[in-house]
């Protein structure tokens, strides 16, 4: 079958319910061949921005939705609640939920209004009423009624007549697109999530002429996260993990093939063939295609958004908001007793001009109103961070401290020239400036220039001021549009050059992992990464590679010398042990190389797989051989390593016995691991042992 779009998936922004980050869901969707994905978090749309950013990065079309609790239409039977244990409490969860999807910018606005309406009902449980739906629902919205909805719950109770009756108000909502959601979560019986319930839902949809869609009611990205869902349920409901109520383990982001098989099983249970399954998939795809909200065009992703001036008492627009902010700030200046302080008046005027230029007036008015509302509730409010340096914040009552008393700067919080201000105030010397440029620290300021352009400009400035007094010894370099030289045509640093500069200057790989340049070589050699090591069997021969994160030779009871190494390859850690029979061939390379390729055999240690090393190579040397002489040169080097005979096993001539009974080999550690600072030039911690 072709692609599939999940229309019902929640993330960790569904408090104590979703078990995956939005970015993880998007990444899995891309890996599993999907082109679109919906995020339908419970009771909120707070994950929408991170979801949209991740979707744009991975080429996934985002569909925006939410999952809201809805007040029942039919009266619920009275139920006697059991008394909780001492210190416990009952957690009431509304039993009925629906999924809303935004088809357009108008639909997104309606969805947000409905979410706000659900939160606006005071101390009662967060519920959406039909009055809210009649007021705010309409064109641009798709509604999915699935296993948690009131009509389908009635169907599960054996009341198809009641289910049809409860569907009538939903079908009468003007403008919405109504869908029945079929979902098989692996449960037995006839309840929600069962195969029989999914088949009954499909049958009801066909009988009433309502389109049906297929979902997996996704709570986590991968199958093995279902235990986390059990923990979240226990935390949300304040109850122990109940083995009778465990998650089925099926609510992961399944690939299109798996969802196609589920569609066939549901269609067969409803008495249909593969043609109905194909139509169910097609109706799901059509519903997804109708949701065309663009995060940049419709939501303004990447642009600042502030409340409309009318919301904060300025119906006349931005100019009215600026006047209102000035009036409130000047009144606050008088209230603070600073109206006769010329420094305070000047500082206030300067800040107000900056705010007006950037059109942040409604933002400041909004924050001031929020702070005032919070204080009226008797809740303490304290300003933190760079906002405390604003005189406007001080006069509006947002910040308590007078920024003049503590020499705080508004520019750290807000400035028209924010990007170049940090540089101009720092005024680094030539050596520091060159290192900053090489390591990429100035990338956000350089505009169209390459890092080599920046180095050239720094050199020219140094030559220009050579022999002239600099006062404080710093280069007066500016990076605004007026003073920056045009691009020289020098090429940008390659990714390897940039990485080498980061390692040399910062001692860390920032822009990419050290192993990124070696992935193709490792694939050719058939190496296994840390993430897949656990799938191998004990005794199996394996090639592993990575950055040498640590090397230790601790004392052991036998007095023999064992070299323990940990490699980090970007997907996880690989633990290795080299026994004495391998030291003649391996020890020198282990202690003198930062990137290693190791051949060894899998050993099981508890639940983890480790590797007993038998041969090791310098990965950088292998990469250079491949680059200069081709893959055959790498194979020759690997073959030469295999010809090294193992060293004879010999007993140590001298050992030191510890109080624990362990004996210390003469070439082993002389002090506990971690006592000496990490040697970043060797890319990891090396204990004070010797290569031999």
C-alpha positions in Angstrom: 0.0 0.0 0.0 1.0 3.6 -0.2 1.5 6.1 2.5 -0.6 6.6 5.6 -1.3 9.6 7.8 -1.9 9.3 11.5 -4.8 11.7 12.4 -4.7 11.1 16.2 -1.3 11.3 17.9 -0.4 12.9 21.2 3.0 14.0 22.6 4.4 14.8 26.0 2.5 18.1 25.9 -0.5 15.9 26.9 0.3 16.0 30.6 1.0 12.6 32.1 -0.5 10.9 29.0 1.7 11.3 25.9 5.0 9.4 26.1 7.1 11.0 23.3 8.3 14.5 22.3 6.8 16.0 19.2 10.2 15.9 17.5 10.4 12.2 18.1 7.0 11.6 16.6 8.0 13.6 13.5 11.3 11.8 13.2 9.7 8.4 13.3 7.0 9.5 10.8 9.8 10.5 8.4 11.7 7.3 9.0 8.6 5.1 8.4 7.8 6.7 5.0 5.0 9.1 6.0 4.5 12.5 4.4 2.1 14.0 6.9 1.3 13.7 10.6 -1.3 15.2 13.0 -0.6 16.3 16.6 -3.7 16.2 18.7 -2.6 16.8 22.3 -5.1 16.7 25.1 -6.7 19.9 26.2 -4.0 22.2 24.7 -2.1 23.2 21.5 1.1 24.1 23.4 3.2 21.6 21.5 2.2 23.1 18.1 5.3 25.2 17.6 7.9 22.5 18.3 5.8 20.1 16.2 5.8 22.5 13.3 9.5 23.3 13.5 10.3 19.6 13.6 7.9 18.9 10.7 9.6 21.6 8.5 13.0 20.2 9.3 12.0 16.6 8.3 9.8 17.4 5.3 6.6 16.3 7.0 3.4 18.2 6.4 2.0 19.1 9.9 -1.7 18.7 10.7 -2.8 20.7 13.8 -5.4 19.4 16.1 -6.4 18.8 19.7 -8.2 16.3 21.9 -10.9 17.8 24.1 -13.3 16.4 26.7 -17.0 17.0 26.0 -19.8 17.2 28.4 -22.3 14.3 27.9 -25.6 14.7 26.1 -27.3 11.8 27.8 -27.6 11.8 31.6 -25.0 9.6 33.2 -26.1 7.0 35.7 -25.3 7.7 39.3 -22.2 5.8 40.5 -21.1 5.4 44.1 -17.4 6.2 44.5 -15.3 4.0 46.7 -13.6 5.7 49.6 -9.9 6.3 48.8 -7.2 5.0 51.0 -5.9 7.3 53.7 -4.0 10.2 52.1 -5.3 9.3 48.7 -7.7 11.2 46.4 -10.1 10.5 43.6 -9.1 11.7 40.2 -12.1 12.4 38.0 -11.5 12.1 34.2 -14.3 13.1 31.9 -15.3 9.9 30.1 -16.0 11.4 26.7 -13.5 12.9 24.3 -13.3 14.0 20.7 -10.5 15.0 18.3 -10.6 18.3 16.4 -8.5 19.0 13.3 -7.9 22.4 11.7 -8.5 22.4 7.9 -7.5 26.0 7.4 -6.5 29.2 9.2 -10.1 29.8 10.1 -10.4 26.3 11.4 -7.2 26.9 13.5 -8.8 30.0 15.0 -12.0 28.0 15.8 -10.0 25.2 17.3 -8.1 27.7 19.6 -11.4 29.3 20.6 -12.9 26.0 21.6 -9.8 25.0 23.6 -10.0 28.3 25.5 -13.7 27.8 26.0 -13.0 24.4 27.6 -10.6 26.0 30.0 -13.0 28.8 30.9 -15.6 26.9 33.0 -14.2 27.7 36.4 -13.4 25.0 38.9 -15.4 22.3 37.0 -13.4 19.6 35.1 -12.0 20.9 31.8 -15.0 20.3 29.5 -16.4 21.5 26.2 -20.1 22.0 26.3 -22.5 21.9 23.3 -23.1 25.6 23.9 -19.4 26.1 23.2 -19.6 24.0 20.1 -22.7 25.8 18.8 -21.0 29.1 19.4 -17.5 28.4 18.0 -17.5 25.3 15.8 -18.0 25.7 12.1 -16.4 25.8 8.7 -12.7 24.8 8.7 -13.0 22.1 11.4 -13.0 18.3 11.2 -14.4 16.4 14.1 -13.4 12.7 14.8 -15.7 10.7 17.0 -13.7 7.7 18.2 -13.7 5.1 20.9 -13.7 7.7 23.7 -16.7 9.7 22.2 -20.2 9.4 23.7 -21.9 8.0 20.5 -19.2 5.2 20.1 -19.3 4.5 23.9 -23.1 3.9 23.5 -22.3 1.6 20.5 -19.9 -0.4 22.8 -22.6 -0.8 25.4 -24.8 -2.5 22.8 -27.0 0.5 22.0 -26.7 1.3 18.3 -30.1 3.2 18.6 -28.7 5.5 21.3 -25.5 5.9 19.3 -27.5 7.1 16.3 -29.5 9.4 18.6 -26.3 10.9 20.1 -24.8 11.5 16.6 -27.7 13.7 15.6 -26.5 16.9 17.4 -23.0 16.5 15.9 -24.4 16.1 12.4 -26.4 19.3 12.9 -23.3 21.5 13.7 -23.0 23.8 10.7 -19.9 23.7 8.6 -17.9 20.9 10.3 -16.7 17.8 8.6 -17.8 14.8 10.8 -15.9 11.5 10.7 -16.2 8.3 12.7 -12.9 7.1 14.0 -12.2 3.3 13.8 -9.4 2.1 16.0 -8.1 -1.3 17.0 -5.7 -1.3 19.9 -5.3 -5.0 20.4 -7.9 -5.4 23.1 -10.2 -8.4 23.3 -14.0 -8.3 23.8 -16.3 -5.6 22.6 -15.1 -2.5 24.4 -13.2 0.5 23.1 -10.1 -0.4 21.3 -11.3 -3.9 20.4 -11.5 -5.3 16.9 -15.3 -6.0 17.3 -15.8 -2.4 18.4 -13.8 -1.0 15.4 -15.9 -3.2 13.0 -19.2 -2.0 14.6 -18.0 1.6 14.2 -17.3 1.0 10.5 -20.7 -0.6 10.1 -22.5 2.3 11.8 -20.6 4.8 9.6 -21.7 3.0 6.4 -25.3 2.8 7.6 -25.5 6.5 8.4 -23.5 7.7 5.4 -20.7 9.2 7.5 -17.2 8.8 6.3 -14.9 6.7 8.5 -11.2 7.1 9.2 -8.5 4.8 10.6 -6.3 5.9 13.5 -4.1 4.2 16.1 -4.8 6.7 18.9 -1.0 7.1 19.2 0.5 7.7 22.6 4.2 6.9 22.0 6.6 6.8 19.1 8.0 3.3 19.5 6.6 0.0 20.6 8.9 -0.3 23.6 7.6 3.0 25.2 4.3 1.4 26.3 5.6 0.8 29.8 6.2 4.5 30.1 2.5 4.9 29.3 1.6 2.7 32.2 3.7 4.8 34.5 2.0 8.0 33.2 -1.4 6.5 33.8 -0.5 5.7 37.4 0.8 9.2 38.0 -2.2 10.9 36.3 -4.8 8.8 38.2 -2.9 8.6 41.5 -3.1 4.8 41.6 -0.6 1.9 41.5 0.2 0.3 38.2 -2.7 -2.1 37.8 -1.8 -5.2 35.7 -5.5 -5.5 34.8 -5.4 -2.1 33.2 -2.0 -2.1 31.4 -1.6 -0.3 28.0 -2.0 -2.8 25.2 1.4 -1.9 23.7 -0.1 -1.2 20.3 -0.5 2.6 20.5 2.8 3.4 18.7 3.3 5.3 15.5 2.9 2.3 13.2 4.2 2.3 9.6 1.8 2.3 6.6 2.1 -1.4 6.1 1.0 -2.2 9.7 -1.9 0.2 9.4 -2.9 -1.3 6.1 -3.1 -4.7 7.8 -5.2 -3.3 10.6 -7.6 -1.8 8.0 -8.0 -5.2 6.4 -8.7 -6.9 9.8 -11.3 -4.3 10.7 -13.0 -4.6 7.2 -13.0 -8.4 7.5 -14.5 -8.3 11.0 -17.3 -6.0 9.5 -18.0 -8.6 6.8 -16.2 -6.7 4.0 -13.2 -7.4 1.7 -10.0 -5.6 0.9 -11.9 -3.1 -1.2 -13.6 -1.7 1.9 -10.2 -1.6 3.7 -8.7 0.3 0.7 -11.6 2.8 0.9 -11.0 3.3 4.6 -7.4 4.1 4.0 -8.5 6.4 1.1 -11.0 8.3 3.3 -8.3 8.7 5.9 -6.0 10.2 3.3 -8.7 12.5 2.0 -9.4 13.8 5.5 -5.7 14.5 6.0 -5.4 16.2 2.6 -8.2 18.6 3.5 -6.1 19.9 6.5 -3.9 22.5 4.8 -2.8 24.8 7.6 0.6 26.1 6.7 2.7 26.9 9.7 4.5 29.8 8.1 1.7 31.3 6.0 -1.2 30.7 8.3 0.4 30.5 11.8 3.2 33.0 11.1 5.9 30.6 12.4 9.2 32.5 12.8 7.6 35.9 13.2 6.9 37.6 16.6 3.2 37.6 17.6 1.6 39.9 20.2 -1.9 40.4 21.4 -4.0 42.7 19.2 -3.9 46.3 20.7 -7.7 46.2 21.2 -7.3 43.3 23.6 -5.2 45.4 26.0 -7.4 48.5 25.8 -6.1 50.2 22.7 -8.8 49.8 20.0 -7.2 52.5 17.9 -4.3 50.2 16.8 -0.5 50.3 17.3 -0.3 54.1 17.7 -3.0 54.0 20.4 -1.1 51.2 22.2 2.1 53.3 22.2 0.2 56.2 23.7 -1.4 54.0 26.3 1.9 52.4 27.3 3.5 55.9 27.6 0.6 57.1 29.9 0.9 54.0 32.1 4.7 54.2 32.3 4.7 57.9 33.1 2.1 57.4 35.8 4.2 54.6 37.2 7.2 56.9 37.3 5.3 59.3 39.5 4.0 56.4 41.6 7.6 55.2 42.1 8.8 58.7 43.1 11.1 58.9 40.1 9.4 61.7 38.2 12.0 64.3 39.4 15.0 62.1 38.6 16.4 63.2 35.3 18.2 59.9 34.7 15.0 57.9 35.2 13.0 60.2 32.9 15.7 60.0 30.2 15.9 56.2 30.5 12.2 55.8 30.3 12.0 58.0 27.2 14.7 56.0 25.5 13.1 52.7 26.3 9.7 53.8 25.1 11.2 54.8 21.8 12.8 51.4 21.4 9.6 49.7 22.2 7.6 51.9 19.8 10.1 51.2 17.0 9.9 47.5 17.5 6.1 47.7 18.0 6.2 45.8 21.3 3.8 48.1 23.0 0.9 45.6 23.2 3.4 43.0 24.6 4.3 45.2 27.5 0.7 46.1 28.2 -0.3 42.5 28.1 2.4 41.4 30.6 1.5 44.3 32.9 -2.1 43.2 32.9 -1.2 39.6 33.6 1.0 40.6 36.5 -1.8 42.7 37.9 -4.3 39.9 37.6 -2.0 37.5 39.3 -1.4 39.8 42.2 -5.1 40.4 42.7 -5.3 36.6 43.3 -2.8 37.0 46.1 0.0 35.3 44.3 3.5 36.7 44.5 5.1 37.8 41.3 8.9 38.5 40.8 10.7 39.5 37.6 13.7 37.4 36.7 16.3 37.6 34.0 17.2 40.5 31.7 13.7 41.9 31.9 14.6 43.3 35.3 16.9 45.8 33.5 13.9 47.6 32.0 12.7 50.9 33.5 9.4 50.4 31.7 9.0 47.1 33.5 9.8 48.9 36.7 7.2 51.7 36.2 4.5 49.2 35.1 5.0 47.2 38.3 6.3 44.1 36.4 9.8 44.4 38.1 10.4 45.6 41.6 14.0 46.7 41.5 15.0 50.1 40.0 17.5 49.2 37.2 19.4 52.4 37.9 20.2 51.4 41.4 21.8 48.1 40.2 23.3 49.4 36.9 21.2 47.1 34.8 21.0 47.5 31.1 17.8 47.5 29.0 19.8 46.4 26.0 20.3 42.9 27.4 16.5 42.6 27.3 15.5 44.6 24.2 17.5 46.6 21.7 17.1 47.7 18.0 20.8 46.8 17.5 20.8 43.7 19.7 23.0 41.6 17.4 25.9 44.0 17.0 25.7 45.4 20.6 27.2 42.4 22.3 30.2 42.5 19.9 30.8 46.3 20.2 30.7 46.1 24.0 33.0 43.0 24.1 35.7 44.4 21.7 37.9 41.3 21.7 41.6 41.3 20.8 42.8 39.9 17.5 43.6 36.4 18.8 40.3 36.1 20.6 38.4 37.4 17.5 40.1 34.9 15.2 39.3 32.0 17.5 35.7 33.2 17.8 35.4 33.4 14.0 37.0 30.0 13.4 34.8 28.2 16.0 31.6 29.7 14.5 30.7 31.8 17.5 30.2 34.8 15.3 28.0 33.0 12.7 24.8 34.7 13.8 26.4 38.1 13.2 28.3 37.6 9.9 25.4 37.8 7.5 26.5 36.9 3.9 30.2 36.6 5.0 32.0 33.3 5.3 34.1 32.4 8.3 37.2 33.0 6.1 35.8 36.5 5.2 35.6 37.3 8.9 39.2 36.2 9.4 40.3 38.4 6.5 38.4 41.4 8.0 40.0 40.8 11.4 43.5 40.7 9.8 42.8 43.9 7.8 41.6 45.7 11.0 44.7 44.5 12.8 46.9 45.9 10.0 44.9 49.1 9.9 45.5 49.7 13.6 49.0 48.3 13.8 51.3 50.8 15.5 48.4 53.0 16.6 47.3 53.3 20.2 44.2 51.2 20.9 43.6 52.4 24.5 42.4 49.2 26.0 44.2 47.0 23.5 41.0 45.8 21.8 40.1 45.8 18.1 37.3 48.4 17.4 35.5 46.0 15.1 31.9 46.5 14.2 29.6 44.1 12.5 26.7 46.3 11.4 25.7 46.6 7.8 27.5 50.0 7.4 30.9 48.9 8.4 31.1 45.2 7.4 33.2 44.6 4.3 31.5 42.9 1.3 32.1 39.2 0.7 35.6 38.5 -0.6 34.7 35.4 -2.5 36.6 33.1 -0.2 34.9 29.7 0.1 33.2 28.7 3.3 35.1 26.3 5.6 34.3 22.7 4.9 32.4 20.7 7.6 35.6 18.9 8.5 37.6 22.1 8.8 34.9 23.6 11.0 34.8 20.5 13.2 38.6 20.6 13.5 38.5 24.3 14.5 35.9 23.5 17.2 38.0 20.7 18.6 41.2 22.8 18.6 39.6 25.9 20.1 36.7 24.7 22.2 37.7 21.1 22.9 34.3 19.8 21.8 32.4 18.8 18.7 29.6 21.4 18.4 28.3 21.5 14.8 28.4 17.8 14.2 29.5 14.6 15.8 33.1 13.4 15.4 31.8 10.2 13.8 29.7 11.8 11.2 32.5 11.9 8.6 33.1 8.1 9.1 29.6 6.7 8.6 30.1 5.7 5.0 33.4 3.9 5.8 31.8 2.1 8.7 28.9 1.0 6.5 31.3 -0.4 4.0 33.1 -2.3 6.7 29.9 -3.7 8.2 30.5 -2.1 11.6 27.7 -2.2 14.2 26.7 0.9 16.2 25.9 1.0 19.9 22.1 1.2 19.3 22.1 -2.2 17.5 24.7 -3.9 19.6 22.1 -5.4 21.9 20.6 -7.4 19.1 23.7 -9.5 18.6 24.3 -12.9 20.3 27.1 -13.8 22.7 30.2 -15.1 20.9 29.4 -13.3 17.7 32.3 -11.4 16.1 31.7 -7.7 15.5 33.3 -4.5 14.4 32.6 -1.4 16.5 33.9 2.2 16.3 33.7 5.5 18.1 35.3 8.3 20.0 37.4 7.0 22.9 35.4 8.4 25.8 37.4 6.7 28.6 40.3 4.3 29.2 41.0 2.6 32.5 43.2 -0.2 33.8 42.0 -0.8 37.3 43.4 -3.3 39.8 41.6 -6.7 39.7 41.8 -9.8 41.9 44.0 -11.9 39.6 46.6 -9.2 39.3 46.4 -9.4 35.5 46.1 -6.2 33.5 42.8 -5.5 31.7 42.3 -2.4 29.6 38.7 -1.2 29.8 37.6 1.2 27.1 34.3 3.0 26.4 33.6 4.3 22.9 30.9 6.8 22.0 29.6 6.6 18.4 26.7 9.1 18.4 24.0 6.5 19.0 25.2 5.4 22.4 28.2 3.9 24.4 30.1 0.7 23.7 32.0 -1.0 26.6 35.1 -3.0 25.7 37.6 -5.1 27.6 41.1 -6.0 26.3 42.8 -8.8 28.1 46.6 -9.4 28.2 46.8 -11.6 25.2 45.7 -8.7 23.0 47.9 -6.0 24.5 50.9 -6.5 22.3 48.8 -5.7 19.2 46.3 -3.2 20.7 47.7 -1.3 23.7 49.7 1.4 21.8 46.8 2.2 19.5 44.3 2.3 22.3 46.3 4.8 24.4 47.5 7.0 21.5 44.4 7.3 19.2 41.2 9.2 19.8 39.0 7.4 17.2 39.1 3.7 17.3 37.9 0.8 15.2 37.8 -2.5 17.2 37.3 -6.1 16.3 36.1 -8.4 19.0 33.4 -10.8 20.3 30.2 -10.1 22.0 30.0 -11.0 25.7 26.8 -10.8 27.8 27.1 -8.8 31.0 23.7 -8.9 32.7 21.2 -7.2 30.3 24.0 -5.5 28.3 26.3 -6.7 25.6 30.0 -5.8 25.9 32.8 -6.5 23.5 36.0 -8.4 24.2 38.5 -6.7 21.9 41.1 -8.7 19.9 42.3 -6.0 17.4 42.1 -2.3 17.2 42.9 0.3 14.5 43.2 4.1 14.4 40.0 5.1 12.6 41.5 8.4 11.3 44.4 6.4 9.7 41.9 4.1 8.0 39.8 7.1 6.7 43.0 8.7 5.3 43.9 5.5 3.5 40.5 5.3 2.0 40.5 8.9 0.9 44.0 8.7 -0.7 44.1 5.2 -2.0 40.5 3.8 -2.0 38.7 1.1 -0.1 41.3 -1.6 -1.1 43.9 0.2 1.1 41.6 0.0 4.1 41.2 -3.8 3.5 45.0 -4.2 3.3 45.4 -2.4 6.7 42.7 -4.5 8.3 44.3 -7.7 6.9 47.7 -6.6 8.2 46.3 -6.2 11.6 44.9 -9.8 11.6 48.5 -11.1 11.0 49.8 -9.8 14.3 50.4 -12.9 16.6 48.9 -12.8 20.1 51.4 -12.1 22.8 52.2 -15.0 25.2 50.3 -14.9 28.4 52.7 -14.1 31.2 52.3 -13.5 34.9 53.2 -10.0 36.2 56.6 -9.8 37.8 55.4 -7.5 40.6 52.0 -6.8 42.0 50.6 -4.6 44.8 47.9 -6.1 46.8 45.0 -3.9 47.9 43.0 -4.1 51.1 40.1 -5.4 49.0 42.2 -8.4 47.9 42.6 -7.1 44.4 46.1 -7.0 42.9 47.6 -4.1 41.0 49.5 -4.8 37.8 52.7 -2.7 37.5 51.3 -1.0 34.4 47.8 -0.4 35.8 46.3 2.7 37.4 48.2 4.3 40.2 45.3 6.4 41.4 41.5 6.1 41.3 39.8 6.8 38.0 38.6 10.3 37.5 41.3 12.0 39.7 43.0 13.5 36.7 41.4 16.0 34.4 40.2 14.8 31.0 42.7 15.2 28.2 40.6 16.7 25.5 43.3 16.4 22.9 42.9 12.6 23.3 39.1 13.0 23.3 38.4 11.3 26.5 39.4 10.4 30.1 42.5 8.3 30.3 43.5 6.8 33.7 47.1 6.9 34.6 47.9 3.5 33.2 50.5 2.8 30.6 50.4 1.5 27.0 53.0 -1.1 28.2 
